[in-house]
Amino acid sequence: MTQVTIIGAGPGGLASAVVLAGAGYEVEVLEKQPYVGGRTSSFTMDGFTFDLGPTFFSMPQILEEVFESSGLKMEDYVELIRLDPMYSLRFNGRNIRASSDEQKMFEETERHFPGSGASYQRFMQDTRKKLGILTPMLKHPHASLLDYVRLRSLRAVPELELGRSLYDVLSSYFEEEELKLSFTFQSKYLGMSPWDCPGAFTILSFMEHEYGIYHPKGGMNQLTKGLARAAEDLGAVIKTGCGVAKIHTENGKIASLVLEDGSRRRPDHTVMNADFAHGISTLIDDSSRKKYKDDRLAKKSYSLSTFMIYLGIEGSVDLDHHTVFFADDYKTNVEDISKRGVLSEDPSVYIQNASLTDESLAPEGDSALYILAPVPNNLSGINWAEETEAFRDLVLRQVETKAGITDLRSRIKTERVLTPQGWEEDIHIYKGATFNLTHHLSQMMYYRPHNQFEDVEGLWLTGGGTHPGSGLPTIFESAKITAGLIRKQDGKQVAT
């Protein structure tokens, strides 16, 4: 039986394990941390449960395809709750409650911006067509420049909105600034500014409005825990607290994997699901890499980071499941992060109040609040040992003022803060760039690290650092692409 070792039990690694184990491979997943999920994991404190990273889940049909490829049903492993409203967007007192029900969203748009409902409908019609044309590019590997002259790529070129930013494209639909931002803030999922993010990514907000936003019962962590159970049901072996220390190469090929306990593995295929730049720079000697040497990795463009506050709060909180509080001057806030590399005096803040939907996440009557403020990654040189306390207080003041929770701090029962320094040192993310490599066109498709890694034969990649990119739906696509390439190389039939 052909052996596959997967380094990292994040969503990409676990989805790859499900597809490959279902195809008859002998699969072993080695995870450095004592838990599965990577950034899509959870932790508990004093009876409160918090997701570590992602909290938005859309396009569940892609995850369904992962399960179905191995003869399983997603609903046997994950229970999804569709959210309506999807989220609330707060601008200086205005509260836009976004819905994936097109009629409701038309009415909400008209209520806040009379006359703009038709523009919303035109955006949905145009972007529905765009996604249909771009989807084949996101589902296939881009390992050769010749992929750009394939029919699917040539058809997609006009939809890439070359030379136009996400903000530019939305400005062609909407005049009102707050309405533009309501359909461009999703660029933060890629760790980018809407003024820098390529215009093709209008598909991000469209996918939410078209397919909805979901909460898995028990938290987003249930996606990866469900995948782990499915992989084990299919015969895969998952070992936590079992890190790989080195990928040993000889003559450009993997010779063995050296584990932290000194033991070795010699699988037929190795799939790396670690954070791309961190994993490549720590697991493979610089001398064994050609295209991705340390000095070239350092010159790549990386996403912003996030400052996290996880709070167990006494009593209930009057907030929707997802709420975004926009800075009064959003563009300045974004440019502080993306261009100046400084902490904003008026940060935007996102709050998840998941226990409103899912009572299992907090003790009866209490609330588990997940608070996120986008901040620069560690290339900024910010000294978090000096800045953490003051910035934490600033974020909490923003929440108290803008959410109207004036007694927030007096109701805290438990708390954890995670800074970009923590993302880098504890979660092993290169420079604390939470969303991996940015998605400029110079770092997408062929120009993103390939699913079949170029520098080392026998090494495959999955996750946000490879094609097609970051975000859970695209990470699941990366797993499908990578598993399909392995099967193709081995002469196993792959459904198209």
C-alpha positions in Angstrom: 0.0 0.0 0.0 1.3 3.5 -0.9 2.3 5.5 2.2 1.6 9.2 2.7 2.8 11.2 5.7 1.1 14.5 6.2 2.9 17.1 8.3 0.3 19.2 10.2 -3.3 18.5 11.1 -4.7 21.8 9.9 -7.8 21.9 7.7 -5.8 21.3 4.5 -3.8 18.4 5.9 -6.9 16.7 7.4 -9.0 17.2 4.2 -6.1 15.7 2.2 -6.0 12.8 4.7 -9.8 12.1 4.1 -9.4 12.1 0.3 -6.3 10.0 0.2 -7.4 7.5 2.9 -10.6 7.1 1.0 -8.6 6.4 -2.1 -6.8 3.5 -0.5 -3.6 5.2 0.7 -1.9 4.4 4.0 -2.1 7.8 5.6 -0.3 9.1 8.7 -0.8 12.6 10.0 1.9 14.0 12.3 0.9 17.1 14.3 3.4 19.0 16.5 0.7 20.5 18.7 -1.2 18.4 21.3 -4.4 19.1 19.3 -5.7 18.9 15.8 -6.9 21.9 13.7 -4.0 24.3 13.5 -5.5 27.8 13.3 -8.9 26.1 13.1 -8.8 24.7 16.6 -10.2 25.6 19.9 -9.4 26.0 23.6 -11.4 26.1 26.8 -11.1 28.3 29.9 -13.3 28.1 32.9 -16.2 26.5 31.1 -15.9 28.8 28.0 -14.9 27.5 24.6 -13.2 29.7 22.0 -12.2 29.1 18.4 -8.5 30.0 18.0 -8.7 31.5 14.5 -11.3 31.4 11.7 -14.9 32.1 12.7 -16.6 32.6 9.3 -17.6 29.6 7.2 -19.1 29.8 3.8 -19.5 27.5 0.7 -20.0 24.3 2.7 -20.5 22.4 -0.6 -16.7 22.4 -1.0 -16.2 20.6 2.3 -19.1 18.3 1.3 -17.2 17.3 -1.7 -14.2 16.3 0.5 -16.4 13.9 2.5 -18.3 12.6 -0.6 -15.0 11.8 -2.4 -14.5 9.1 0.2 -18.1 7.9 0.4 -18.9 9.8 3.6 -21.6 12.4 4.5 -20.6 15.7 6.0 -23.7 15.8 8.2 -22.5 12.7 10.0 -19.5 14.6 11.2 -20.5 18.3 11.4 -23.8 20.1 12.3 -24.1 23.5 10.5 -26.3 26.3 11.6 -27.1 29.0 8.9 -26.9 32.5 10.3 -29.4 35.2 9.5 -28.3 37.9 9.7 -24.9 36.8 8.5 -23.3 39.7 10.4 -23.8 43.2 11.5 -21.7 46.1 10.1 -21.5 49.1 12.4 -20.6 52.5 11.0 -20.9 55.6 13.3 -24.2 54.4 14.7 -25.5 52.9 11.5 -26.1 49.1 11.8 -26.3 47.1 8.5 -27.5 43.6 9.2 -26.4 41.6 6.1 -28.5 38.7 4.9 -28.0 35.9 2.3 -31.7 36.2 1.5 -31.6 38.4 -1.6 -34.9 40.0 -0.9 -34.0 40.8 2.7 -30.7 42.2 1.6 -32.4 44.4 -1.0 -34.7 45.8 1.6 -31.8 46.3 4.1 -29.9 48.2 1.4 -32.8 50.3 0.5 -33.5 51.1 4.2 -30.0 52.5 4.7 -29.2 53.7 1.2 -32.5 54.5 -0.7 -32.1 53.8 -4.4 -29.1 51.5 -4.1 -31.0 48.2 -3.9 -30.8 47.8 -7.7 -27.1 48.3 -7.6 -26.8 45.5 -5.0 -28.8 43.2 -7.4 -26.6 44.2 -10.3 -23.5 43.4 -8.3 -24.9 39.9 -7.5 -25.8 39.2 -11.1 -22.5 40.3 -12.4 -20.4 38.5 -9.8 -22.4 35.3 -10.1 -21.2 35.2 -13.7 -17.7 36.1 -12.6 -17.4 33.3 -10.1 -18.7 30.8 -12.6 -15.9 31.7 -14.9 -13.1 31.9 -12.2 -14.1 28.7 -10.5 -12.2 26.4 -12.9 -9.0 28.3 -12.2 -9.5 27.8 -8.5 -10.1 24.0 -8.9 -7.1 23.2 -11.1 -3.4 23.3 -10.4 -1.2 26.0 -11.9 2.2 24.5 -12.1 3.1 25.7 -15.6 2.9 29.1 -17.4 1.1 27.1 -20.1 -1.9 27.0 -17.7 -2.5 30.6 -18.6 -3.2 29.9 -22.2 -5.7 27.1 -21.4 -9.3 28.0 -22.4 -10.4 28.2 -18.8 -7.7 30.8 -18.1 -8.3 32.8 -21.2 -12.0 33.0 -20.4 -11.1 34.2 -16.9 -8.7 37.0 -17.8 -11.4 39.7 -18.1 -12.8 38.7 -14.7 -9.5 39.2 -13.0 -10.1 42.9 -13.1 -6.4 43.5 -13.9 -5.2 46.9 -12.7 -8.3 47.5 -10.6 -8.5 47.1 -6.8 -11.4 45.5 -4.9 -12.4 49.0 -3.8 -12.3 50.3 -7.4 -14.6 47.6 -8.6 -17.1 48.1 -5.9 -17.0 51.9 -6.6 -18.5 51.0 -10.0 -21.6 49.7 -8.3 -22.0 51.9 -5.2 -21.6 55.6 -4.5 -22.0 55.4 -0.7 -18.7 54.8 1.1 -20.3 52.6 3.8 -22.0 50.4 1.2 -18.7 50.0 -0.6 -17.0 48.9 2.6 -19.8 46.5 3.3 -18.7 44.5 0.2 -14.9 45.0 0.5 -14.1 44.4 4.1 -13.8 40.7 3.2 -10.4 41.4 1.8 -9.3 41.2 5.5 -9.9 37.4 5.1 -6.9 37.5 2.8 -5.0 39.8 5.2 -5.2 42.7 2.7 -6.5 46.2 2.2 -9.4 46.7 -0.2 -7.4 49.4 -1.9 -4.6 46.8 -2.6 -6.6 43.6 -3.0 -7.1 42.6 -6.7 -10.6 43.3 -8.0 -11.2 39.7 -8.8 -11.9 39.1 -5.1 -15.4 40.6 -5.3 -16.2 36.9 -5.3 -15.5 36.9 -1.5 -18.5 39.0 -0.5 -20.6 37.5 -3.3 -20.0 33.9 -1.9 -21.3 35.0 1.5 -24.4 36.6 0.1 -25.0 33.8 -2.4 -24.3 30.8 -0.2 -24.6 32.1 3.4 -22.5 32.1 6.5 -22.6 29.1 8.8 -21.7 28.3 12.4 -20.7 24.7 13.1 -22.3 23.5 16.4 -19.5 23.6 18.9 -17.5 26.1 16.9 -15.4 26.2 13.8 -13.1 23.7 15.4 -15.7 21.1 14.7 -14.8 21.3 11.0 -11.3 20.0 11.7 -12.3 17.6 14.4 -15.0 16.2 12.1 -12.4 15.8 9.4 -10.0 14.1 11.8 -12.7 11.6 12.9 -13.6 10.9 9.2 -9.9 10.3 8.3 -9.6 7.9 11.2 -12.8 6.1 10.2 -11.1 5.6 6.8 -8.0 4.1 8.4 -5.7 7.1 8.7 -3.6 7.4 11.8 -3.3 10.9 13.5 -0.6 11.5 16.0 -0.7 14.7 18.0 2.3 15.9 20.0 4.4 14.4 17.3 6.4 17.0 15.4 8.6 16.6 12.4 12.0 18.2 13.0 13.6 18.0 9.6 12.8 17.0 6.0 16.1 15.3 5.0 16.8 15.5 1.3 19.4 13.9 -1.0 19.9 15.0 -4.7 16.8 17.1 -4.6 14.5 14.3 -3.3 13.1 13.5 0.1 15.3 10.8 1.7 13.5 10.7 5.1 11.5 12.7 7.6 13.3 13.1 11.0 10.8 13.4 13.9 11.4 15.4 17.0 11.9 12.2 19.0 14.7 11.1 16.6 12.7 8.5 14.7 12.5 8.5 10.9 9.8 8.1 8.3 10.3 7.2 4.6 6.9 7.6 3.0 6.2 7.4 -0.7 4.7 10.9 -0.5 5.0 13.8 2.0 2.3 16.5 2.3 3.3 19.6 4.2 0.4 21.4 5.8 2.5 23.6 8.1 2.5 27.4 7.6 4.3 27.7 4.3 7.2 30.1 5.0 7.7 28.8 8.5 7.6 25.2 7.5 9.9 25.5 4.5 12.5 27.6 6.3 12.6 25.4 9.4 12.1 21.9 8.0 14.3 22.1 4.9 17.9 23.3 4.9 18.4 26.5 2.9 21.1 24.7 0.8 18.4 22.2 -0.3 16.1 24.9 -1.7 16.4 26.8 -4.9 13.4 28.9 -5.5 12.4 29.4 -1.9 15.7 30.2 -0.1 15.5 32.2 3.1 16.5 35.5 1.5 13.7 35.1 -1.1 11.1 34.1 1.5 12.0 37.3 3.3 11.2 39.4 0.2 7.7 37.9 -0.3 4.6 39.9 0.6 2.9 38.7 3.8 -0.6 39.4 5.2 -1.5 41.5 8.1 -1.8 39.9 11.6 -4.4 40.0 14.3 -4.5 41.0 17.9 -6.9 38.6 19.7 -8.8 39.0 23.0 -10.8 36.0 24.1 -13.2 36.9 26.9 -15.6 34.9 29.1 -18.2 37.4 30.1 -20.7 37.2 32.9 -24.3 37.5 31.6 -25.6 38.0 28.1 -24.3 40.5 25.4 -26.6 42.4 23.0 -24.7 41.7 19.8 -25.3 39.6 16.8 -23.3 36.4 16.2 -20.8 38.4 14.1 -20.3 42.2 14.4 -17.7 44.4 12.7 -17.1 47.9 14.2 -15.4 50.0 11.5 -12.9 52.7 12.4 -14.2 56.2 11.9 -11.5 56.7 9.3 -11.3 53.2 7.9 -8.8 53.9 5.2 -6.4 55.5 7.6 -6.8 52.5 9.9 -6.1 50.1 7.0 -3.0 52.1 5.8 -1.6 52.2 9.3 -1.6 48.4 9.1 -0.7 47.7 5.5 1.6 50.7 4.6 2.9 52.4 7.8 3.2 49.3 10.0 2.0 51.1 13.1 -0.8 50.6 15.6 -3.9 52.6 14.9 -5.3 55.0 17.5 -8.8 54.1 16.1 -8.7 50.4 15.2 -11.5 48.5 13.6 -12.8 45.7 15.8 -14.6 42.4 15.0 -16.5 40.6 17.7 -17.9 37.1 17.6 -20.7 36.4 20.1 -21.1 32.8 19.2 -22.8 31.7 22.4 -25.8 33.7 21.2 -26.3 30.9 18.6 -24.6 28.1 20.4 -25.2 27.7 24.2 -22.6 24.9 24.4 -19.8 27.5 24.2 -20.4 29.2 27.6 -21.8 28.4 31.0 -25.6 28.9 31.2 -26.4 32.6 30.9 -22.9 33.8 30.1 -21.1 34.8 26.9 -18.0 33.8 25.1 -16.6 36.8 23.2 -14.0 36.6 20.6 -12.5 40.0 19.8 -10.1 40.7 16.9 -8.3 43.8 15.8 -6.3 43.7 12.6 -2.7 44.9 13.2 0.6 44.8 11.3 2.6 41.6 11.1 5.9 41.2 12.8 7.9 42.7 9.9 6.7 46.0 11.5 9.1 45.6 14.4 6.4 46.5 16.9 7.5 45.5 20.4 4.5 43.6 21.8 6.0 43.1 25.2 5.7 46.9 25.5 2.5 47.5 23.6 0.2 44.7 24.6 -1.4 46.1 27.7 -2.1 49.6 26.2 -3.5 48.2 23.0 -5.6 45.7 24.8 -7.1 48.5 26.8 -7.7 50.6 23.6 -9.5 47.7 22.0 -11.7 47.1 25.0 -12.5 50.9 25.2 -13.6 50.7 21.5 -15.9 47.8 22.3 -17.4 49.5 25.4 -18.0 52.7 23.5 -19.1 51.4 20.1 -21.0 48.3 21.3 -22.5 50.2 24.3 -21.3 47.6 26.8 -20.1 50.1 29.3 -19.5 47.5 32.1 -17.6 45.1 29.9 -14.4 44.9 31.9 -16.2 44.5 35.2 -17.9 41.4 33.8 -14.8 39.6 32.6 -14.6 36.1 34.2 -11.7 34.8 32.1 -9.4 36.2 29.5 -6.6 35.3 27.0 -4.7 37.7 24.8 -2.8 36.5 21.7 -0.5 39.0 19.8 1.3 38.7 16.5 4.3 37.7 18.6 2.3 34.8 20.0 1.1 33.8 16.6 4.7 33.5 15.5 6.2 31.9 18.5 3.4 29.7 19.8 1.4 28.9 16.7 4.4 28.8 14.3 3.2 31.3 11.8 5.9 33.2 9.8 6.2 36.8 11.0 2.8 36.4 12.7 1.2 36.9 9.2 -2.1 35.2 10.2 -3.4 34.9 6.6 -0.1 33.7 5.0 1.2 35.1 1.7 -0.8 38.0 0.4 -2.9 37.5 -2.7 -1.4 40.1 -5.1 -1.5 38.7 -8.6 2.3 38.3 -8.4 1.6 35.7 -5.6 -1.3 33.9 -7.1 -1.8 30.8 -9.3 1.5 30.0 -11.1 3.3 32.5 -8.9 2.1 31.0 -5.6 4.0 28.0 -4.2 2.8 25.0 -6.3 0.8 22.1 -4.8 3.6 19.9 -6.0 6.5 21.7 -4.5 9.1 22.8 -7.0 12.2 22.6 -4.9 12.0 19.1 -3.5 10.8 16.0 -5.3 8.3 14.0 -3.3 7.0 17.0 -1.3 3.5 18.3 -1.8 1.8 21.3 -0.3 -1.7 22.1 1.0 -3.1 25.0 3.0 -3.3 28.7 2.6 0.3 29.1 1.4 -0.2 27.2 -1.8 -2.7 27.5 -4.7 -5.5 28.5 -4.7 -4.9 30.5 -1.5 -6.1 31.2 2.1 -9.5 31.0 3.6 -11.2 27.7 4.5 -13.1 27.1 1.2 -9.9 27.6 -0.9 -7.8 25.6 1.6 -10.3 22.7 1.1 -9.8 23.2 -2.7 -6.0 23.0 -2.2 -6.4 19.7 -0.4 -8.5 18.3 -3.2 -6.0 19.5 -5.8 -3.0 18.1 -4.0 -4.6 14.8 -3.3 -5.7 14.6 -7.0 -2.1 15.3 -8.2 -0.8 12.5 -6.0 -3.4 10.1 -7.3 -2.7 11.1 -10.8 1.1 10.6 -10.4 0.3 7.1 -9.0 -2.0 6.3 -11.9 -5.1 6.2 -9.7 -8.3 7.4 -11.4 -9.3 10.9 -10.4 -12.8 12.2 -10.9 -13.0 15.5 -12.9 
